[in-house]
Structure formats: C-alpha cells, structure tokens
Amino acid sequence: MIRRMLSVLHARNLEFLRDRGTMIFTLLLPVMVVVGMGFVFGGPERPLFKVGVLDTRIDKQAYPFLGEHYVEFIVEKDVNTAMRNLTHQQLDLLVDPHGPARYWVNTDAPKGYIVEKLLLAADPAAARQPVTGKAVRYVDWLFPGILGMNMMFSCLFGVGYVVLRYRKSGFLKRLHATPLTAFEFLSAQVLSRLALILFVTAILYFGIGAIIRFQVAGSGLLLAVVALLSALSMIALGLTIAARFSSEELVGGLLNLLTWPMMLLSGIWFSLEGSPRWVQWIAHVFPLTHAIDAARAVMLDGAGLVQIAPHLLYLGVTALVFLAFGAWSFRWRID
C-alpha cells in the first residue's frame, strides 16, 4: 500500500515539475503579492491629515504652511474634484496659496478644525471659506467595491474554468465538428454568464441595500449600465485566459495573477488618492478600477452619463478587444 501511494506521489510530483507554467506561477505569485503589498502599504508612517493644494506643485519655500509635519499635501488640479473631496471629508482642508492665501474648510469635519489651527498659526491672514457636508460613510464608499469584487471573481473564474472543463472533457472537440464558430460559442458563454452575474448582483444590491441603507445619489438606470459593461469586460477577460490553455493549474495561476493586483489596486478597500502616479496609472489599466470608480461616482456624487463616459468607453472597448482576441486565439482541442 505504501509503495502504491509513493508511486502516485512521485508521479504527481513529476507532473507538477514538468508543467513549467504552473511551477513558475506557484513560485512567483507569492513574491509578487508581497512586493505589491510592500509598495502599497510600505514607506514612511502615514500622515494624520490630508490637505489639498490648488497648484501645479508644492513650494514649501513660498508658503511655509506646506512644510508642516504629519500633513499630506496633495496637488489638486481640478477645483470641482477638490471641493467634492472636501465636502465628503476625504480632504481635511483645501488651500490656494496664490496671491492673498485663502483656504476652504469643512465645518462639519473634526480634522478640518484641527488642521485649520495649524494653517492659521503659519499664516494668520489667510482668508477662510467655509463649506459644509457630512462624511461619506465607509460602508457607502465600500459597497460598490464589494459588488465589483464579487463580479470580478464570478466573471473570471466562473467562465475560465467552465471553458477549460469543456476542453479537457472533449466537449469542445465534439462541438468543433458542428458549424458552430469560436465567436458564436464564446458569445453564448458571455451572454449566459452575463445574465447570471447581473441577476446575482441585483439580488445583492437590493438585499444588502435593505439592510444598510446605503447612499444612492444618482440614476439607478445609469448604475445598471455600469454593471452591464463592467460584467461584459471582465467576462471577456476571463474567456481570453481560457481560450487556449488546457492546464487547470496554469489557468488558475493566470486568473490569480489578474485578481490579486485588481484587489489591491482597484480601490476596493481604500482610495489610491495621494499614492505614486505610476501606481495610479497601473490601477487604471484594470477594468475593475473603471467599474468601481464609475459606480461610486453615480452612487455617491450623483454623476451623470457625461461624467462617467470615459469609464464606460474604456469598459466597452476592452470588452470588444478581449472577446475578439479570445475568438482569434480560441482552441477547440488539446494538442
């Protein structure tokens, strides 16, 4: 019995070692996760306050307040975006250092009261511009990210493993003998998974909403359009991964290679505002980032179609590109 067990163990070890792709992903994925976490959460101790600066650069020599310790100064190029962040208490203060200095403070924000004292100690002549606005609850901010994460896993793993199973069982080989084209087969898979994802997402949206009473400032119809394009883009991405490969371990590694960076960098749990520009650039490559940003803009800010049009365009284009590439590279059988 022990000999038979050891023989099977030896055979499985050889199978794993000969699968170069699986072995590489098994070794590299933990390293990449640790390095990614280090970039996102590492560095010096995080500051206590966030202050927006209406300028193209932060000049500590020209305006001494910008040299305060334990304060993170963020360059804000768009006044409307900065005011929205201040109203939602995502910024503690907003400063315009040009000419006679002026600043905006949210009178409903406890941190704004404290950092205002620091500003007035450095520049007593600064003109005060009060604004009001309650902080967005973390659960309101988090909810679109949770829905997006659930959609991501359902789209990528739900489609990728189904197509892989069809290929390994020989089902795709039998379908190949029919007039069915790769594009038709993949389109059917997309529509099937899309209907399921939208149904599940709607149940979660209304079910959880009845419990936590989350904020919805914008159009529900526009939110449905965001969900539709987001699901299409990520389903097509999952099909692209499963279009050619026949190894479960390799497909699982590739899917994990996609999901982990998206979980860390797409803004599910925390905002990337103030992070290095290159981190934000990488984050905006992922469809999930655009899905969550568009959903939050509609739910929290009441954004309309014009405001989220770039996100919708990106999701639509990526869905078409991924589906076309998947159809082009699709393989019916295991060679």
C-alpha positions as CSV (number, residue, x, y, z in Angstrom):
1,M,0.0,0.0,0.0
2,I,2.8,2.4,0.9
3,R,4.6,1.6,-2.3
4,R,1.5,2.4,-4.4
5,M,1.0,5.6,-2.5
6,L,4.6,6.6,-3.0
7,S,4.3,5.8,-6.7
8,V,1.3,8.1,-7.1
9,L,3.1,10.8,-5.1
10,H,6.1,10.5,-7.3
11,A,4.0,10.7,-10.5
12,R,2.1,13.7,-9.3
13,N,5.4,15.5,-8.4
14,L,6.8,14.8,-11.8
15,E,3.6,16.1,-13.4
16,F,3.8,19.3,-11.5
17,L,7.5,19.8,-12.2
18,R,7.1,19.2,-15.9
19,D,4.3,21.8,-16.0
20,R,6.7,24.8,-16.3
21,G,3.9,27.4,-16.4
22,T,2.3,26.1,-13.2
23,M,5.6,25.9,-11.4
24,I,6.6,29.5,-12.4
25,F,3.3,30.9,-11.2
26,T,3.4,29.0,-7.9
27,L,6.8,30.4,-7.2
28,L,6.3,34.0,-8.5
29,L,2.8,34.7,-7.3
30,P,3.5,34.9,-3.5
31,V,6.6,37.1,-4.3
32,M,4.6,39.4,-6.4
33,V,1.8,39.7,-3.8
34,V,4.4,40.5,-1.1
35,V,6.2,43.1,-3.3
36,G,2.8,44.6,-4.2
37,M,1.7,44.9,-0.6
38,G,5.0,46.5,0.2
39,F,4.6,49.1,-2.4
40,V,1.0,49.9,-1.4
41,F,1.3,49.8,2.4
42,G,5.0,50.4,2.9
43,G,7.0,53.5,3.1
44,P,7.1,56.1,6.0
45,E,4.4,56.5,8.6
46,R,1.2,57.8,7.1
47,P,0.3,61.4,7.9
48,L,-2.6,62.4,10.2
49,F,-4.2,65.0,7.8
50,K,-4.8,65.4,4.1
51,V,-4.7,68.9,2.6
52,G,-5.4,69.7,-1.0
53,V,-3.3,72.4,-2.7
54,L,-4.6,74.3,-5.7
55,D,-1.3,74.5,-7.5
56,T,0.8,72.6,-10.0
57,R,3.5,72.0,-7.4
58,I,4.1,72.3,-3.7
59,D,6.6,75.0,-2.9
60,K,7.5,74.9,0.8
61,Q,9.7,78.0,0.5
62,A,7.0,80.2,-1.0
63,Y,4.3,79.1,1.5
64,P,5.7,77.9,4.9
65,F,2.5,76.0,5.9
66,L,3.3,73.5,3.2
67,G,6.2,72.3,5.2
68,E,4.1,71.2,8.2
69,H,4.9,67.7,9.6
70,Y,2.3,64.9,9.7
71,V,0.3,66.6,7.0
72,E,0.0,65.1,3.5
73,F,-0.2,67.8,0.8
74,I,-2.0,66.7,-2.4
75,V,-1.8,68.7,-5.6
76,E,-5.3,69.3,-6.8
77,K,-5.6,70.5,-10.5
78,D,-9.4,70.3,-10.7
79,V,-11.3,72.6,-8.3
80,N,-14.6,70.8,-8.6
81,T,-13.0,67.4,-7.7
82,A,-11.1,69.0,-4.8
83,M,-14.3,70.6,-3.5
84,R,-16.2,67.3,-3.8
85,N,-13.4,65.6,-1.8
86,L,-13.6,68.3,0.9
87,T,-17.3,68.1,1.1
88,H,-17.2,64.4,1.6
89,Q,-14.3,64.8,4.2
90,Q,-11.8,63.0,2.0
91,L,-9.7,66.1,2.3
92,D,-9.4,67.9,5.6
93,L,-8.5,71.3,4.1
94,L,-8.2,72.9,0.7
95,V,-5.6,75.7,0.3
96,D,-5.0,78.2,-2.6
97,P,-1.5,79.7,-1.8
98,H,-1.5,82.1,-4.8
99,G,-1.6,85.8,-4.0
100,P,-3.6,86.5,-0.8
101,A,-3.8,83.0,0.5
102,R,-7.3,81.5,1.0
103,Y,-8.5,78.2,2.2
104,W,-11.7,76.1,2.4
105,V,-12.6,74.1,5.5
106,N,-15.5,71.7,6.1
107,T,-17.1,73.0,9.3
108,D,-18.6,69.5,9.8
109,A,-15.2,67.8,9.9
110,P,-13.3,67.4,13.2
111,K,-10.0,67.0,11.4
112,G,-10.6,70.2,9.4
113,Y,-11.0,72.1,12.7
114,I,-7.6,70.9,13.9
115,V,-5.6,71.4,10.7
116,E,-7.2,74.9,10.3
117,K,-5.4,75.9,13.5
118,L,-2.1,74.7,12.0
119,L,-2.7,76.9,8.9
120,L,-3.6,80.0,10.9
121,A,-0.6,79.6,13.1
122,A,1.6,79.7,9.9
123,D,-0.5,82.3,8.0
124,P,-3.0,84.3,10.2
125,A,-4.0,86.4,7.2
126,A,-5.3,83.5,5.2
127,A,-9.0,84.1,4.1
128,R,-11.4,81.5,5.3
129,Q,-14.1,79.9,3.0
130,P,-16.3,77.6,5.0
131,V,-18.2,74.7,3.3
132,T,-20.4,72.0,4.8
133,G,-21.0,68.4,4.1
134,K,-21.2,65.2,6.1
135,A,-18.6,62.5,5.6
136,V,-19.4,59.6,3.4
137,R,-19.8,56.5,5.5
138,Y,-17.2,53.9,4.9
139,V,-19.8,51.3,4.2
140,D,-21.3,53.6,1.5
141,W,-17.9,54.0,-0.1
142,L,-17.0,50.3,0.3
143,F,-20.3,48.9,-1.1
144,P,-19.6,49.5,-4.8
145,G,-16.1,47.9,-4.3
146,I,-17.6,44.8,-2.7
147,L,-20.1,44.4,-5.6
148,G,-17.3,44.9,-8.1
149,M,-15.0,42.3,-6.4
150,N,-17.8,39.7,-6.3
151,M,-18.5,40.4,-10.0
152,M,-14.7,40.1,-10.8
153,F,-14.4,36.6,-9.2
154,S,-17.7,35.3,-10.7
155,C,-16.7,36.6,-14.2
156,L,-13.1,35.4,-14.3
157,F,-13.3,32.1,-12.5
158,G,-16.8,31.2,-13.5
159,V,-16.1,31.5,-17.2
160,G,-12.4,30.4,-17.3
161,Y,-12.9,27.1,-15.5
162,V,-16.1,26.2,-17.4
163,V,-14.4,26.6,-20.8
164,L,-11.3,24.7,-19.5
165,R,-13.5,21.8,-18.3
166,Y,-15.3,21.7,-21.7
167,R,-11.9,21.4,-23.5
168,K,-10.5,18.7,-21.2
169,S,-13.6,16.6,-21.3
170,G,-13.7,16.6,-25.1
171,F,-16.9,18.5,-25.3
172,L,-15.3,21.3,-27.4
173,K,-13.8,18.8,-29.7
174,R,-17.3,17.4,-30.5
175,L,-18.6,21.0,-30.9
176,H,-15.8,21.7,-33.4
177,A,-17.4,19.1,-35.7
178,T,-20.5,21.3,-36.0
179,P,-20.9,24.6,-38.0
180,L,-20.5,26.5,-34.7
181,T,-17.8,29.1,-34.8
182,A,-15.5,30.1,-32.0
183,F,-17.0,33.6,-31.9
184,E,-20.5,32.1,-31.6
185,F,-19.5,29.8,-28.9
186,L,-17.8,32.5,-26.9
187,S,-20.6,34.9,-27.4
188,A,-23.1,32.3,-26.0
189,Q,-20.8,31.8,-22.9
190,V,-20.6,35.6,-22.4
191,L,-24.4,36.1,-22.6
192,S,-25.1,33.2,-20.3
193,R,-22.6,34.3,-17.6
194,L,-23.7,38.0,-18.1
195,A,-27.4,37.1,-17.3
196,L,-26.3,35.2,-14.2
197,I,-23.9,37.9,-13.0
198,L,-26.5,40.7,-13.4
199,F,-29.1,38.6,-11.6
200,V,-26.9,37.9,-8.6
201,T,-25.6,41.5,-8.5
202,A,-29.2,42.8,-8.5
203,I,-30.1,40.5,-5.6
204,L,-27.0,41.6,-3.6
205,Y,-27.7,45.3,-4.4
206,F,-31.3,45.3,-3.2
207,G,-30.8,42.8,-0.4
208,I,-27.8,44.5,1.2
209,G,-29.3,47.9,0.5
210,A,-32.4,47.0,2.5
211,I,-30.1,46.2,5.5
212,I,-27.5,49.0,5.5
213,R,-29.5,51.7,3.6
214,F,-26.6,52.8,1.5
215,Q,-26.5,56.1,-0.3
216,V,-27.6,56.4,-4.0
217,A,-27.4,59.9,-5.3
218,G,-27.5,59.2,-9.0
219,S,-29.6,57.3,-11.5
220,G,-30.3,53.6,-11.0
221,L,-30.6,53.1,-14.7
222,L,-27.1,54.5,-15.2
223,L,-25.8,52.3,-12.5
224,A,-27.3,49.3,-14.3
225,V,-25.4,50.3,-17.5
226,V,-22.2,50.5,-15.5
227,A,-22.8,46.9,-14.1
228,L,-23.6,45.7,-17.6
229,L,-20.4,47.0,-19.3
230,S,-18.3,46.0,-16.3
231,A,-19.5,42.4,-16.4
232,L,-19.0,42.2,-20.1
233,S,-15.4,43.5,-19.9
234,M,-14.4,41.0,-17.1
235,I,-16.2,38.0,-18.6
236,A,-14.4,38.7,-21.9
237,L,-11.1,38.9,-20.0
238,G,-11.8,35.5,-18.4
239,L,-12.6,34.0,-21.8
240,T,-9.3,35.4,-23.1
241,I,-7.4,33.5,-20.4
242,A,-9.3,30.2,-21.0
243,A,-9.2,30.5,-24.9
244,R,-6.1,28.4,-25.4
245,F,-4.8,26.8,-22.3
246,S,-5.7,23.3,-21.1
247,S,-3.9,23.1,-17.7
248,E,-6.1,23.8,-14.7
249,E,-3.1,24.9,-12.7
250,L,-1.9,27.3,-15.3
251,V,-5.3,28.9,-15.9
252,G,-5.7,29.2,-12.1
253,G,-2.3,30.9,-11.8
254,L,-3.2,33.3,-14.6
255,L,-6.5,34.2,-13.1
256,N,-4.9,34.7,-9.7
257,L,-2.3,36.8,-11.3
258,L,-5.1,39.1,-12.5
259,T,-7.3,39.1,-9.5
260,W,-4.7,39.9,-6.8
261,P,-3.4,43.1,-8.4
262,M,-7.0,44.2,-9.1
263,M,-8.0,43.5,-5.4
264,L,-5.0,45.6,-4.2
265,L,-5.0,48.5,-6.7
266,S,-8.6,48.9,-8.0
267,G,-9.8,50.8,-4.9
268,I,-12.0,48.1,-3.3
269,W,-10.8,48.7,0.2
270,F,-9.1,52.0,0.2
271,S,-8.5,55.0,-2.0
272,L,-5.3,55.4,-4.0
273,E,-5.5,59.2,-3.9
274,G,-2.1,60.5,-2.9
275,S,-0.3,57.3,-4.0
276,P,2.5,57.5,-6.6
277,R,1.4,58.4,-10.1
278,W,2.8,55.1,-11.5
279,V,0.7,53.1,-9.1
280,Q,-2.5,55.0,-10.2
281,W,-1.5,54.5,-13.8
282,I,-1.3,50.8,-13.3
283,A,-4.6,50.7,-11.4
284,H,-6.4,52.4,-14.3
285,V,-5.3,49.6,-16.7
286,F,-7.7,47.2,-14.9
287,P,-11.4,47.1,-15.9
288,L,-12.3,46.7,-12.2
289,T,-10.9,50.2,-11.4
290,H,-13.1,51.9,-14.0
291,A,-16.1,49.8,-12.9
292,I,-15.8,50.9,-9.2
293,D,-14.9,54.5,-10.0
294,A,-18.0,54.8,-12.2
295,A,-20.3,53.1,-9.7
296,R,-19.0,55.3,-6.9
297,A,-19.4,58.5,-9.0
298,V,-23.0,57.6,-9.7
299,M,-23.9,56.4,-6.1
300,L,-22.0,59.0,-4.0
301,D,-21.8,62.1,-6.3
302,G,-24.8,61.7,-8.4
303,A,-22.7,61.8,-11.6
304,G,-24.4,61.7,-15.0
305,L,-23.6,60.0,-18.2
306,V,-21.2,62.7,-19.3
307,Q,-19.1,62.5,-16.1
308,I,-18.6,58.7,-16.3
309,A,-18.5,58.4,-20.1
310,P,-14.7,57.8,-20.2
311,H,-15.1,54.8,-17.8
312,L,-17.9,53.4,-19.9
313,L,-16.0,53.8,-23.1
314,Y,-13.0,52.0,-21.6
315,L,-15.1,49.1,-20.4
316,G,-16.9,48.8,-23.7
317,V,-13.6,48.9,-25.7
318,T,-11.9,46.4,-23.5
319,A,-14.9,44.0,-23.7
320,L,-14.7,44.1,-27.6
321,V,-11.0,43.7,-27.7
322,F,-10.9,40.8,-25.2
323,L,-13.7,39.0,-26.9
324,A,-12.1,39.4,-30.4
325,F,-8.8,38.2,-29.1
326,G,-10.4,35.3,-27.4
327,A,-12.2,34.2,-30.6
328,W,-9.0,34.6,-32.6
329,S,-6.8,32.6,-30.2
330,F,-9.5,30.0,-29.3
331,R,-8.5,26.4,-29.4
332,W,-11.1,23.6,-29.6
333,R,-9.0,20.7,-28.5
334,I,-6.0,19.7,-26.5
335,D,-2.9,19.2,-28.7
